[in-house]
């Protein structure tokens, strides 16, 4: 754990040109999550002085952004994100037509299963009500 905290105070970028998009998206997702949470914190501090209401979440946001920036550059995390991007580049994505057809199959199966489960539910409910009448 000590190496992780040492990594948080470095300023360099680990393997700068590799996994750039994945790291940026990961950082952005972490930043948006922190921003939303700290906005909610600020909203819950309405009765506090303005310096506290915006100062505490602002400070926490600054620290959180720095930690998020550093986390995506920690060698272990960065290597994982670089590998993720490399694997995503190997994926063969479906065409628009294939995606539409596959989505229609999924929706059809979901509706058929919903209908079957509804029939089972109604049937078993009716059966148990009939049994309950005679007990």
C-alpha positions as YAML, in Angstrom:
chain: A
units: angstrom
residues:
- id: 1
  name: UNK
  ca: [0.00, 0.00, 0.00]
- id: 2
  name: UNK
  ca: [2.95, 2.33, 0.57]
- id: 3
  name: UNK
  ca: [3.95, 2.18, -3.10]
- id: 4
  name: UNK
  ca: [0.42, 3.25, -4.07]
- id: 5
  name: UNK
  ca: [0.62, 6.36, -1.90]
- id: 6
  name: UNK
  ca: [4.09, 7.12, -3.24]
- id: 7
  name: UNK
  ca: [2.67, 6.90, -6.75]
- id: 8
  name: UNK
  ca: [0.01, 9.51, -5.88]
- id: 9
  name: UNK
  ca: [2.62, 12.23, -5.45]
- id: 10
  name: UNK
  ca: [4.39, 11.65, -8.77]
- id: 11
  name: UNK
  ca: [3.69, 14.02, -11.64]
- id: 12
  name: UNK
  ca: [4.71, 11.87, -14.61]
- id: 13
  name: UNK
  ca: [2.45, 9.91, -16.92]
- id: 14
  name: UNK
  ca: [3.13, 6.18, -17.13]
- id: 15
  name: UNK
  ca: [3.42, 4.96, -20.76]
- id: 16
  name: UNK
  ca: [2.08, 8.22, -22.13]
- id: 17
  name: UNK
  ca: [1.06, 7.09, -25.61]
- id: 18
  name: UNK
  ca: [-0.51, 3.74, -24.70]
- id: 19
  name: UNK
  ca: [-4.12, 3.26, -23.61]
- id: 20
  name: UNK
  ca: [-4.79, 6.99, -23.88]
- id: 21
  name: UNK
  ca: [-8.49, 6.79, -24.75]
- id: 22
  name: UNK
  ca: [-9.30, 4.20, -22.10]
- id: 23
  name: UNK
  ca: [-7.48, 6.20, -19.44]
- id: 24
  name: UNK
  ca: [-9.23, 9.41, -20.44]
- id: 25
  name: UNK
  ca: [-12.65, 7.77, -20.37]
- id: 26
  name: UNK
  ca: [-11.90, 6.15, -17.00]
- id: 27
  name: UNK
  ca: [-10.74, 9.47, -15.57]
- id: 28
  name: UNK
  ca: [-13.82, 11.24, -16.97]
- id: 29
  name: UNK
  ca: [-16.16, 8.64, -15.46]
- id: 30
  name: UNK
  ca: [-14.47, 8.98, -12.07]
- id: 31
  name: UNK
  ca: [-14.62, 12.79, -12.30]
- id: 32
  name: UNK
  ca: [-18.31, 12.82, -13.24]
- id: 33
  name: UNK
  ca: [-19.13, 10.43, -10.40]
- id: 34
  name: UNK
  ca: [-17.24, 12.59, -7.91]
- id: 35
  name: UNK
  ca: [-18.79, 15.77, -9.30]
- id: 36
  name: UNK
  ca: [-22.33, 14.45, -8.92]
- id: 37
  name: UNK
  ca: [-21.68, 13.19, -5.41]
- id: 38
  name: UNK
  ca: [-20.07, 16.44, -4.29]
- id: 39
  name: UNK
  ca: [-22.86, 18.47, -5.89]
- id: 40
  name: UNK
  ca: [-25.31, 16.48, -3.77]
- id: 41
  name: UNK
  ca: [-23.12, 17.14, -0.73]
- id: 42
  name: UNK
  ca: [-23.19, 20.85, -1.48]
- id: 43
  name: UNK
  ca: [-26.98, 20.74, -1.90]
- id: 44
  name: UNK
  ca: [-27.37, 19.07, 1.48]
- id: 45
  name: UNK
  ca: [-25.33, 21.83, 3.18]
- id: 46
  name: UNK
  ca: [-27.83, 24.64, 2.43]
- id: 47
  name: UNK
  ca: [-27.85, 26.04, 5.99]
- id: 48
  name: UNK
  ca: [-24.05, 26.31, 6.15]
- id: 49
  name: UNK
  ca: [-22.00, 29.44, 5.38]
- id: 50
  name: UNK
  ca: [-21.12, 29.82, 1.70]
- id: 51
  name: UNK
  ca: [-17.43, 29.15, 2.34]
- id: 52
  name: UNK
  ca: [-18.27, 25.82, 3.97]
- id: 53
  name: UNK
  ca: [-21.03, 24.92, 1.52]
- id: 54
  name: UNK
  ca: [-18.81, 25.32, -1.53]
- id: 55
  name: UNK
  ca: [-15.33, 25.19, 0.04]
- id: 56
  name: UNK
  ca: [-15.54, 21.67, 1.44]
- id: 57
  name: UNK
  ca: [-16.94, 20.05, -1.74]
- id: 58
  name: UNK
  ca: [-14.58, 22.12, -3.90]
- id: 59
  name: UNK
  ca: [-11.56, 21.01, -1.91]
- id: 60
  name: UNK
  ca: [-12.76, 17.42, -1.98]
- id: 61
  name: UNK
  ca: [-13.28, 17.69, -5.75]
- id: 62
  name: UNK
  ca: [-9.76, 19.02, -6.30]
- id: 63
  name: UNK
  ca: [-8.23, 16.24, -4.22]
- id: 64
  name: UNK
  ca: [-10.48, 13.63, -5.85]
- id: 65
  name: UNK
  ca: [-9.57, 14.77, -9.35]
- id: 66
  name: UNK
  ca: [-5.88, 14.56, -8.51]
- id: 67
  name: UNK
  ca: [-6.30, 11.06, -7.07]
- id: 68
  name: UNK
  ca: [-8.33, 9.97, -10.13]
- id: 69
  name: UNK
  ca: [-5.66, 11.39, -12.44]
- id: 70
  name: UNK
  ca: [-2.94, 9.58, -10.56]
- id: 71
  name: UNK
  ca: [-4.87, 6.30, -10.29]
- id: 72
  name: UNK
  ca: [-5.11, 5.97, -14.07]
- id: 73
  name: UNK
  ca: [-1.32, 6.44, -14.18]
- id: 74
  name: UNK
  ca: [-0.36, 3.97, -11.45]
- id: 75
  name: UNK
  ca: [1.60, 1.26, -13.32]
- id: 76
  name: UNK
  ca: [-0.71, -1.61, -12.33]
- id: 77
  name: UNK
  ca: [-3.92, 0.27, -13.20]
- id: 78
  name: UNK
  ca: [-2.43, 1.82, -16.32]
- id: 79
  name: UNK
  ca: [-1.21, -1.55, -17.61]
- id: 80
  name: UNK
  ca: [-4.71, -2.96, -17.05]
- id: 81
  name: UNK
  ca: [-6.32, -0.06, -18.94]
- id: 82
  name: UNK
  ca: [-3.74, -0.40, -21.74]
- id: 83
  name: UNK
  ca: [-4.63, -4.10, -22.01]
- id: 84
  name: UNK
  ca: [-8.35, -3.28, -22.05]
- id: 85
  name: UNK
  ca: [-7.87, -0.87, -24.93]
- id: 86
  name: UNK
  ca: [-5.75, -3.39, -26.83]
- id: 87
  name: UNK
  ca: [-8.44, -6.06, -26.42]
- id: 88
  name: UNK
  ca: [-11.23, -3.67, -27.41]
- id: 89
  name: UNK
  ca: [-9.34, -2.94, -30.63]
- id: 90
  name: UNK
  ca: [-9.54, -6.68, -31.45]
- id: 91
  name: UNK
  ca: [-13.34, -6.81, -31.12]
- id: 92
  name: UNK
  ca: [-15.28, -7.21, -34.34]
- id: 93
  name: UNK
  ca: [-18.25, -4.90, -33.93]
- id: 94
  name: UNK
  ca: [-21.54, -5.78, -35.66]
- id: 95
  name: UNK
  ca: [-22.91, -3.75, -38.52]
- id: 96
  name: UNK
  ca: [-26.02, -1.66, -37.99]
- id: 97
  name: UNK
  ca: [-28.17, -4.27, -39.73]
- id: 98
  name: UNK
  ca: [-26.75, -7.14, -37.63]
- id: 99
  name: UNK
  ca: [-27.27, -5.13, -34.47]
- id: 100
  name: UNK
  ca: [-30.90, -4.39, -35.39]
- id: 101
  name: UNK
  ca: [-31.65, -8.04, -36.17]
- id: 102
  name: UNK
  ca: [-30.00, -9.29, -32.99]
- id: 103
  name: UNK
  ca: [-31.88, -6.70, -30.93]
- id: 104
  name: UNK
  ca: [-35.19, -7.80, -32.47]
- id: 105
  name: UNK
  ca: [-34.43, -11.44, -31.58]
- id: 106
  name: UNK
  ca: [-33.63, -10.46, -27.99]
- id: 107
  name: UNK
  ca: [-36.81, -8.38, -27.66]
- id: 108
  name: UNK
  ca: [-38.92, -11.18, -29.16]
- id: 109
  name: UNK
  ca: [-37.47, -13.75, -26.74]
- id: 110
  name: UNK
  ca: [-38.04, -11.40, -23.78]
- id: 111
  name: UNK
  ca: [-41.71, -10.92, -24.69]
- id: 112
  name: UNK
  ca: [-42.22, -14.66, -25.24]
- id: 113
  name: UNK
  ca: [-40.64, -15.44, -21.86]
- id: 114
  name: UNK
  ca: [-42.76, -12.74, -20.21]
- id: 115
  name: UNK
  ca: [-45.89, -14.30, -21.72]
- id: 116
  name: UNK
  ca: [-44.88, -17.82, -20.59]
- id: 117
  name: UNK
  ca: [-44.14, -16.60, -17.05]
- id: 118
  name: UNK
  ca: [-47.47, -14.75, -16.98]
- id: 119
  name: UNK
  ca: [-49.30, -17.94, -17.96]
- id: 120
  name: UNK
  ca: [-47.44, -19.89, -15.28]
- id: 121
  name: UNK
  ca: [-48.20, -17.23, -12.68]
- id: 122
  name: UNK
  ca: [-51.90, -17.08, -13.52]
- id: 123
  name: UNK
  ca: [-52.18, -20.87, -13.67]
- id: 124
  name: UNK
  ca: [-50.42, -21.49, -10.36]
- id: 125
  name: UNK
  ca: [-52.31, -18.63, -8.71]
- id: 126
  name: UNK
  ca: [-55.62, -20.07, -9.88]
- id: 127
  name: UNK
  ca: [-54.60, -23.59, -8.75]
- id: 128
  name: UNK
  ca: [-53.58, -22.43, -5.27]
- id: 129
  name: UNK
  ca: [-56.82, -20.43, -4.89]
- id: 130
  name: UNK
  ca: [-58.80, -23.56, -5.78]
- id: 131
  name: UNK
  ca: [-56.84, -25.62, -3.25]
- id: 132
  name: UNK
  ca: [-57.34, -22.91, -0.61]
- id: 133
  name: UNK
  ca: [-61.14, -23.08, -1.07]
- id: 134
  name: UNK
  ca: [-61.18, -26.75, -0.09]
- id: 135
  name: UNK
  ca: [-58.86, -26.41, 2.94]
...
